[in-house]
């Protein structure tokens, strides 16, 4: 008794059909899950900001440091934070202060 193997064309068609079925099932389930999330957000009064982990009252915002020192030769600046650049090491920092 001989078992007929499907041809490449038949297998590709089956794969195409299965991929379409998988995509449709994924979309149906995602729609159900999304509706449940929205319902729970309304029920528990959860905002999108809460969901994203942001607090309107206290956002952690990083502010760039204002340059406090400037090298007149290169134009390089330093805020005074962190490790001192090579152009100011072992020199009087008052000579490099940025005047407002």
RASULNOR-V977577 format. One record per run of one state. SS is the DSSP state (H for helix, E for strand, C for the rest). FROM is the first residue (numbers start at 0). TO is the last residue. If there is no record, write none. Layout:
SS&FROM&TO ; SS&FROM&TO
This chain:
C&0&6 ; H&7&42 ; C&43&46 ; H&47&50 ; C&51&67 ; E&68&69 ; C&70&75 ; E&76&77 ; C&78&91 ; H&92&95 ; E&96&96 ; C&97&99
